């Protein structure tokens, strides 16, 4: 999306189409992109296991990575919720694309699921597989395979602001590590969807809090 992170005026917000249109349009665009990637992969008769369509391998390293991700993500969620000024400023800034009530959240779930599946197929499965192929043999090739998709993925969220880009870069890097250690795309898809769904609840939480204070 090409939105800027600056706060929109009330007049600009009223001129925008309903948020559900944004949710479904962006979700469908991501699905189309993922389908094109999978079609290209299939045409070249490459094995599906190569892009993570297999059950995860669980070991101590993977469990540690999952714990690190949980601590990092929920620490940020807790900070955002407890710091009322930061939370309200950020939600006001992104109110044109965040669900602010349960009706909007129902439509938002489509985008959350579509993004979780499609973005992991594009950025983790496809892009990491091709980078691994082209960078094979280079010094720090594994690090580059993880970090380059994380950079592209995080910068694609620039509309949320640079601080959000930094946090998303950390999460995306952890996604890449989890994907490599587990060997499975299913695990990172589930985590991605859950993170998006939880993040979408922040606006609803503020709305419910405001209603309780009235």
C-alpha positions in Angstrom: 0.0 0.0 0.0 1.1 3.5 -0.7 -0.4 5.3 2.2 1.8 7.8 4.1 2.1 7.6 7.9 0.9 11.2 8.5 -2.4 11.7 10.2 -5.4 12.2 7.9 -7.8 15.0 8.4 -11.5 14.3 9.1 -12.4 15.5 5.6 -9.9 13.1 4.1 -11.2 10.2 6.1 -14.7 10.9 5.0 -13.6 10.9 1.4 -12.1 7.4 1.7 -14.1 4.3 0.8 -15.3 2.1 3.6 -12.5 0.2 5.3 -13.9 -3.1 4.3 -13.1 -2.3 0.7 -9.5 -1.7 1.7 -9.4 -4.9 3.6 -10.8 -7.0 0.8 -9.0 -5.3 -2.1 -5.6 -5.6 -0.4 -6.3 -9.2 0.7 -7.3 -10.2 -2.9 -4.2 -8.5 -4.3 -2.0 -10.5 -1.9 -3.7 -13.7 -2.8 -3.2 -13.0 -6.5 0.4 -12.3 -5.9 0.8 -15.6 -4.0 -1.0 -17.6 -6.7 1.3 -16.1 -9.4 4.3 -17.2 -7.3 3.0 -20.7 -6.8 2.1 -21.0 -10.5 5.6 -20.0 -11.5 7.0 -22.5 -9.1 4.8 -25.3 -10.3 5.5 -24.5 -14.0 9.2 -25.1 -13.3 8.3 -28.4 -11.7 10.1 -27.6 -8.5 9.3 -29.7 -5.3 6.7 -28.1 -3.0 8.8 -29.3 0.0 11.5 -26.8 -1.1 9.2 -23.9 -0.2 8.1 -25.3 3.1 4.9 -27.3 2.3 5.8 -29.9 4.9 5.2 -30.4 8.6 7.6 -28.6 10.9 10.6 -30.2 12.7 10.5 -29.2 16.4 13.7 -28.9 18.3 15.1 -26.8 21.1 16.4 -24.0 18.8 13.0 -23.7 17.3 11.3 -23.5 20.7 13.8 -20.8 21.8 13.1 -18.8 18.7 9.4 -19.0 19.3 9.9 -17.8 22.9 12.0 -14.9 21.7 9.3 -13.9 19.2 6.6 -14.1 21.8 8.5 -12.0 24.3 9.4 -9.4 21.7 5.9 -9.1 20.2 3.9 -9.1 23.4 6.4 -6.7 25.0 5.6 -4.3 22.2 1.8 -4.9 22.6 2.0 -4.3 26.3 3.9 -1.1 25.8 1.5 0.1 23.2 -1.5 -0.7 25.5 0.0 0.8 28.7 1.3 3.9 27.0 -2.0 5.6 26.3 -0.6 8.6 24.5 1.5 6.5 22.1 -1.4 4.1 21.5 -4.0 6.8 20.8 -1.6 8.7 18.6 -0.7 5.6 16.6 -4.4 4.5 16.3 -5.5 8.0 15.2 -2.7 8.0 12.7 -3.7 4.6 11.2 -7.5 4.9 11.8 -8.1 4.8 8.1 -6.8 1.2 7.9 -7.3 -0.3 11.4 -10.5 -1.9 12.6 -12.1 0.2 15.3 -15.1 -1.9 16.1 -16.2 -5.5 15.8 -18.0 -5.0 12.5 -14.8 -3.7 10.9 -12.8 -6.4 12.6 -15.0 -9.1 10.9 -13.9 -7.7 7.5 -10.3 -7.3 8.8 -10.0 -11.0 9.5 -10.1 -11.7 5.8 -7.1 -9.4 5.3 -5.3 -10.9 8.3 -5.7 -14.5 7.0 -4.9 -13.5 3.4 -1.8 -11.5 4.4 -0.6 -14.3 6.7 -0.8 -16.9 4.0 0.2 -14.9 0.9 3.0 -12.8 2.4 4.7 -15.9 3.9 4.5 -17.7 0.5 6.0 -14.6 -1.3 8.6 -13.4 1.2 9.6 -16.5 3.1 9.0 -19.5 0.8 9.5 -18.1 -2.7 12.0 -15.3 -2.1 14.2 -17.2 0.4 14.3 -20.2 -1.9 15.5 -18.2 -4.8 18.0 -16.2 -2.8 19.3 -19.5 -1.4 19.8 -20.8 -4.9 21.6 -17.6 -6.2 23.6 -16.8 -3.1 24.7 -20.4 -2.5 28.4 -20.5 -1.7 28.7 -16.8 -0.7 30.0 -15.8 2.7 27.1 -15.2 5.1 24.7 -16.5 2.5 22.2 -17.8 5.1 22.2 -14.5 6.9 21.5 -12.7 3.6 18.7 -15.2 2.7 17.0 -14.3 6.0 17.7 -10.5 6.1 17.0 -9.4 2.5 13.4 -10.6 2.4 13.0 -9.1 5.9 14.2 -5.7 4.6 11.8 -5.8 1.6 8.9 -7.0 3.8 9.4 -4.3 6.5 9.9 -1.5 4.0 6.6 -2.5 2.3 5.0 -1.4 5.6 6.5 2.1 5.5 3.0 3.6 5.6 3.0 2.7 9.3 6.1 4.8 10.0 9.8 4.1 10.5 9.5 2.8 14.0 7.0 0.2 12.8 9.3 -0.7 10.0 12.1 -1.5 12.5 9.8 -3.7 14.6 8.5 -5.5 11.6 12.0 -6.1 10.4 12.9 -7.8 13.7 9.7 -9.9 13.4 10.4 -10.8 9.8 13.9 -11.8 10.6 12.6 -14.1 13.3 10.0 -15.5 10.8 12.9 -16.3 8.5 14.9 -18.1 11.3 11.8 -20.0 12.4 11.1 -21.0 8.8 14.7 -22.3 8.3 14.8 -24.2 11.6 11.3 -25.7 11.3 11.6 -26.3 7.5 7.9 -25.6 7.4 5.8 -22.7 5.9 2.8 -23.8 7.9 4.2 -22.6 11.3 5.1 -19.1 10.1 1.8 -18.7 8.4 -0.1 -19.5 11.6 2.1 -17.2 13.7 1.7 -14.4 11.1 -2.1 -14.7 11.0 -2.3 -14.7 14.9 0.0 -11.6 15.1 -2.2 -9.7 12.6 -5.4 -10.7 14.3 -4.1 -9.6 17.8 -2.8 -6.4 16.4 -6.2 -5.7 14.9 -7.7 -5.9 18.3 -5.9 -2.9 19.7 -8.2 -0.4 18.0 -11.3 -2.3 19.3 -9.8 -2.3 22.8 -9.5 1.4 22.8 -13.0 1.8 21.5 -14.4 -0.4 24.2 -12.4 1.5 26.8 -13.8 4.8 25.6 -17.3 3.4 25.8 -16.7 2.2 29.3 -15.5 5.7 30.4 -18.6 7.4 29.0 
